[in-house]
Amino acid sequence: QVQLLESGGGLVQAGGSLRLSCAASGSIFNTMAWYRQAPGKQRGLVAHITRIGSTYYADSVKGRFAISRDNAKNMVYLEMNSLKPEDTAIYYCNTLPWSTWGQGTQVTVSS
């Protein structure tokens, strides 16, 4: 089974930007996605991208976030701009539908 490792989270002020990366231990053939879980809330889908590059975004991030992938490098990315405090969460990379979860990467947006 392919292992996924997220990185790139951190503390940023509202309006700032972050770029999350997801490194896969093997080839990624599936639709890949980013999910997030805020404190006290259920984990939810943020965005996904098919192998050929078709994308989907949750309404809450549309126009601010951009998902991309590099199949040759087995990498998935999430570019996050105009960050808001409500974007604060642990962000996870996974397939769609999801399989085994990794540890995620914490994103904290201060107001």
C-alpha positions as CSV (number, residue, x, y, z in Angstrom):
1,Q,0.0,0.0,0.0
2,V,1.3,3.5,-0.9
3,Q,2.2,5.6,2.1
4,L,1.5,9.3,2.0
5,L,3.5,12.0,3.9
6,E,2.1,15.5,4.2
7,S,4.3,18.6,4.8
8,G,4.3,22.3,4.5
9,G,1.9,23.4,7.2
10,G,2.6,26.1,9.7
11,L,1.4,29.3,11.3
12,V,0.4,32.2,9.0
13,Q,-1.5,35.4,9.3
14,A,-4.9,35.9,7.8
15,G,-4.4,36.8,4.1
16,G,-1.2,34.8,3.8
17,S,-0.3,31.8,1.8
18,L,1.0,28.3,2.3
19,R,1.9,25.4,0.0
20,L,1.2,21.9,1.2
21,S,3.0,18.9,-0.3
22,C,2.2,15.3,-0.2
23,A,4.8,12.7,-1.1
24,A,3.7,9.2,-2.0
25,S,6.0,6.2,-1.5
26,G,4.9,4.8,-4.9
27,S,3.0,5.6,-8.0
28,I,-0.3,7.3,-7.5
29,F,-2.9,6.2,-10.1
30,N,-6.0,7.3,-8.3
31,T,-7.8,10.5,-7.9
32,M,-5.9,12.3,-5.1
33,A,-7.4,14.6,-2.6
34,W,-6.8,17.0,0.3
35,Y,-9.0,16.8,3.4
36,R,-9.0,18.8,6.6
37,Q,-10.2,18.5,10.1
38,A,-10.7,21.5,12.3
39,P,-10.9,21.1,16.1
40,G,-14.3,19.7,17.1
41,K,-15.4,19.1,13.5
42,Q,-15.5,16.2,11.2
43,R,-12.9,15.6,8.6
44,G,-14.1,17.0,5.2
45,L,-13.0,17.1,1.6
46,V,-11.2,20.3,0.5
47,A,-10.2,19.5,-3.1
48,H,-9.5,16.6,-5.4
49,I,-7.7,16.0,-8.7
50,T,-8.0,13.2,-11.2
51,R,-5.0,11.6,-12.7
52,I,-5.5,13.7,-15.9
53,G,-5.9,16.9,-13.9
54,S,-9.6,17.5,-13.5
55,T,-10.2,19.3,-10.2
56,Y,-13.0,19.8,-7.7
57,Y,-13.0,22.3,-4.8
58,A,-15.3,22.7,-1.8
59,D,-17.2,26.0,-2.0
60,S,-15.4,27.3,1.1
61,V,-12.0,27.3,-0.7
62,K,-13.0,27.8,-4.3
63,G,-11.0,30.7,-5.8
64,R,-8.4,30.6,-3.0
65,F,-6.9,27.1,-3.1
66,A,-5.4,25.2,-6.0
67,I,-4.6,21.5,-6.1
68,S,-2.1,20.0,-8.5
69,R,-0.1,16.9,-8.9
70,D,3.1,15.7,-10.5
71,N,2.6,12.0,-11.5
72,A,6.3,11.6,-12.5
73,K,7.4,12.6,-9.0
74,N,4.5,11.0,-7.1
75,M,3.6,14.3,-5.5
76,V,0.4,16.2,-4.8
77,Y,0.2,19.8,-3.8
78,L,-2.2,22.3,-2.3
79,E,-1.5,26.0,-2.9
80,M,-3.5,28.0,-0.3
81,N,-3.9,31.7,-0.7
82,S,-6.0,34.4,1.1
83,L,-6.0,32.2,4.1
84,K,-8.7,32.8,6.8
85,P,-8.8,31.8,10.4
86,E,-11.5,29.3,9.6
87,D,-9.0,27.4,7.4
88,T,-7.2,26.4,10.6
89,A,-7.1,22.6,10.6
90,I,-5.0,19.5,10.2
91,Y,-4.7,18.9,6.4
92,Y,-4.5,15.3,5.1
93,C,-3.6,14.0,1.7
94,N,-5.4,10.8,0.6
95,T,-7.0,9.1,-2.3
96,L,-10.6,9.5,-3.2
97,P,-12.3,7.6,-1.7
98,W,-10.0,7.7,1.2
99,S,-7.8,4.8,2.5
100,T,-5.3,4.8,5.3
101,W,-4.8,8.2,6.9
102,G,-1.4,9.7,7.5
103,Q,-0.4,12.1,10.3
104,G,-1.4,15.2,8.4
105,T,0.1,18.7,8.6
106,Q,-1.2,21.4,10.9
107,V,-2.2,24.8,9.4
108,T,-3.0,27.6,11.7
109,V,-4.2,31.0,10.5
110,S,-4.1,33.8,13.0
111,S,-6.4,36.8,12.7
